[in-house]
């Protein structure tokens, strides 16, 4: 019988070099068929965690599993098999600018299936219709707005009906109407397909409207996790500061650095 945990992260530590760790001893589990949010301020390691789950990097310590299978980024055959089962909405869309809207969404279908063109056409138009952009199918990427690009990227991410969908800042750059529609679409897609969804975001309001569970990362470590209601009622200073957008608190605005007087050679 399949475990309720579709993705598990077990005591993972990661840094791009030995001098600076991005994630420190992270442990989390993402339930099958649920919408989970990974939240925190900019630079806290949210997107890095998605990259580890997707096998872009290998953890320095600890392990990650995908549907019970330990992820090994060095195993190319495994990575191809796993990535066939996931969809990724990149933070800045990562669309092919020399292709039309239609061809961008059709790309994963052409790469990972042997479907005839007529069936690819039907799937592409259905996915574009789901994000409200079927009428833009023939446009080039240079002819659409930034918000539309994000929705096109979402249509491409769900083209293969993936079991796992990872969203990296899906609400960034969207107007309020598109933001609300995108949030509702993420929830409806998840419920309709039974997929597992991971949302990386710092948008508390939209995430709490649609997620089943959330993890809050600060300084490369998980400082809190729970349902939206549990996090709203938390008394932890870091949780309160993030949820309420408070400027003063344990999370500092400045990236760690030597005193500016020392950097500028100013003597007291």
C-alpha positions in Angstrom: 0.0 0.0 0.0 1.4 3.4 -1.0 2.4 5.8 1.8 0.6 9.0 2.5 3.9 10.8 2.1 4.6 11.4 -1.6 7.8 13.5 -1.0 10.0 13.2 2.1 12.9 15.3 3.1 15.0 13.7 5.8 17.6 15.7 7.7 18.8 17.5 4.5 21.7 20.0 4.6 22.8 21.8 1.5 25.2 24.6 0.5 26.5 25.6 -2.9 30.0 25.7 -1.2 31.4 24.7 2.1 31.5 28.3 3.4 27.8 28.9 3.4 24.9 26.5 4.0 21.6 27.3 2.4 19.5 24.6 4.2 20.4 23.2 7.6 19.0 19.9 8.8 15.6 20.2 7.0 13.0 17.5 7.7 9.6 17.6 6.0 7.0 15.4 4.4 4.5 16.4 1.7 1.3 14.4 1.6 0.0 12.6 -1.4 -2.9 14.5 -3.1 -2.5 17.6 -0.9 -1.4 21.2 -1.5 1.6 22.1 0.6 3.2 25.5 0.9 6.9 26.2 1.5 7.0 29.8 2.8 9.6 32.3 4.0 11.4 35.4 3.1 13.6 35.9 0.0 16.8 34.0 0.1 15.8 31.6 2.8 16.2 28.4 0.7 12.7 27.8 -0.6 13.6 27.4 -4.3 16.7 25.5 -3.4 14.5 22.9 -1.7 12.5 22.5 -4.9 15.8 22.0 -6.9 16.8 19.3 -4.5 13.5 17.5 -4.9 13.8 17.8 -8.7 17.3 16.3 -8.6 19.0 19.5 -9.9 21.5 19.2 -6.9 22.5 16.5 -4.5 22.1 17.2 -0.8 25.4 17.5 1.2 23.8 15.4 4.0 20.5 13.6 4.4 18.1 12.2 1.8 15.0 12.9 -0.2 12.5 10.4 -1.5 10.0 10.6 -4.4 7.1 8.2 -3.9 9.2 5.9 -1.8 12.3 6.1 -4.1 15.5 7.8 -2.9 16.4 10.5 -5.3 19.9 10.2 -6.8 20.7 13.1 -9.1 23.7 11.2 -10.5 21.3 8.4 -11.8 20.3 9.9 -15.2 17.8 7.1 -15.9 16.1 7.6 -12.6 16.0 11.4 -13.1 14.4 11.1 -16.5 11.8 8.7 -15.1 11.0 10.9 -12.1 10.9 14.2 -14.0 8.4 12.6 -16.4 6.1 12.4 -13.4 6.4 16.0 -12.3 5.6 19.5 -13.6 7.4 22.6 -12.7 6.3 26.2 -12.9 9.5 28.2 -12.8 9.7 31.5 -11.0 10.2 33.6 -14.2 8.3 31.3 -16.5 11.3 30.0 -18.5 9.3 30.0 -21.7 10.9 29.6 -25.1 10.8 33.1 -26.6 11.2 31.9 -30.2 8.2 29.7 -30.0 4.5 30.6 -30.0 2.3 30.2 -26.9 0.9 27.0 -28.5 4.3 25.5 -29.2 5.5 26.3 -25.6 2.7 24.2 -24.1 3.1 21.5 -26.8 6.8 21.1 -26.1 6.7 18.6 -23.2 4.1 16.6 -25.0 6.3 16.3 -28.1 9.4 15.5 -25.9 7.8 12.9 -23.6 5.1 11.3 -25.6 4.3 9.7 -29.0 0.9 11.3 -29.3 -0.3 12.3 -32.8 -0.5 16.0 -33.6 -4.3 16.0 -33.5 -4.3 14.8 -29.9 -1.5 17.2 -28.9 -3.6 20.0 -30.3 -6.6 19.1 -28.3 -4.5 18.8 -25.1 -2.8 22.1 -25.6 -6.0 23.9 -26.3 -7.6 22.4 -23.2 -4.6 23.4 -21.0 -4.6 26.9 -22.4 -8.4 27.1 -21.9 -7.9 26.1 -18.2 -5.7 29.2 -17.7 -7.9 31.5 -19.8 -5.5 31.9 -22.7 -6.9 29.6 -25.5 -7.4 32.7 -27.6 -3.7 33.6 -27.3 -2.4 30.3 -28.7 -1.0 31.8 -31.9 0.7 34.7 -30.2 4.5 34.9 -29.8 5.9 35.2 -26.3 7.0 38.8 -27.1 3.4 39.7 -27.7 2.0 38.7 -24.2 2.3 40.4 -20.8 4.3 39.2 -17.8 1.2 37.9 -16.1 0.1 36.0 -19.2 3.6 34.4 -19.4 3.1 33.0 -15.9 -0.2 31.5 -16.9 1.3 30.0 -20.1 4.0 28.5 -18.0 1.4 27.0 -15.8 -0.4 25.5 -18.8 2.9 23.9 -19.9 3.6 22.6 -16.3 0.3 20.7 -16.3 0.5 19.5 -20.0 1.5 15.9 -19.1 -1.0 15.7 -16.1 1.9 15.2 -13.6 1.6 13.5 -10.3 3.7 16.2 -8.6 3.4 19.9 -9.5 6.0 22.3 -8.1 5.1 26.0 -8.2 8.0 28.5 -7.7 6.4 31.9 -6.8 3.2 31.3 -8.9 1.6 34.6 -7.7 4.5 37.0 -8.4 3.8 39.7 -11.0 0.1 38.9 -11.2 -2.7 41.4 -10.9 -5.2 40.8 -8.1 -7.8 39.1 -10.4 -5.2 36.8 -12.0 -3.7 36.0 -8.6 -7.0 34.9 -7.3 -7.8 32.9 -10.4 -4.4 31.3 -10.3 -4.8 30.3 -6.7 -8.2 28.8 -7.4 -6.9 27.0 -10.5 -4.0 25.4 -8.4 -6.5 24.1 -5.9 -9.0 22.9 -8.5 -6.3 21.1 -10.5 -5.0 19.4 -7.4 -8.4 18.2 -6.4 -9.5 17.2 -9.9 -6.4 15.2 -10.7 -5.3 13.9 -7.3 -1.8 15.4 -7.9 0.5 16.5 -5.1 1.3 20.2 -5.2 4.2 22.1 -3.6 3.9 25.9 -3.7 6.9 28.1 -2.9 5.7 31.6 -2.0 5.9 34.5 0.3 2.3 35.4 -0.4 0.7 34.5 2.9 -2.9 35.4 2.0 -3.1 33.4 -1.2 -1.2 30.4 0.1 -3.4 30.1 3.3 -6.5 30.2 1.1 -5.6 27.1 -0.8 -3.0 25.0 1.1 -3.6 22.1 3.4 -0.3 22.4 5.2 2.6 24.8 5.3 6.2 24.9 6.3 7.9 28.2 7.2 11.6 28.5 6.5 13.9 31.1 8.0 17.6 31.2 7.9 17.8 27.9 6.1 15.8 26.0 8.8 12.2 25.1 9.4 10.9 27.3 12.2 7.3 26.2 12.1 4.9 24.0 10.3 1.2 23.2 10.4 -2.2 24.0 8.9 -3.0 27.6 8.1 -5.1 28.0 11.2 -2.3 26.6 13.4 0.3 29.0 11.9 -2.1 31.9 12.3 -2.5 31.2 16.0 1.3 30.6 16.6 3.0 32.7 19.2 6.5 32.1 17.7 8.1 35.5 17.0 9.4 34.5 13.6 6.0 33.2 12.6 4.2 36.2 13.8 6.7 38.5 12.0 6.3 36.8 8.7 2.6 36.3 8.7 1.9 39.9 9.8 4.7 41.5 7.7 6.3 43.2 10.7 9.5 45.1 9.9 11.0 44.5 13.3 11.7 41.0 14.7 14.1 38.1 14.7 14.3 38.0 10.8 16.6 40.8 9.8 16.4 42.9 6.6 20.2 43.1 6.0 22.1 40.1 4.6 25.0 39.3 7.1 28.0 41.5 6.5 30.8 43.2 8.3 30.0 46.6 9.8 29.8 49.3 7.1 32.4 51.4 8.8 34.8 48.6 8.5 34.0 48.1 4.8 34.3 51.8 4.0 37.5 52.2 6.1 35.8 54.8 8.4 37.5 55.2 11.7 35.5 56.0 14.8 
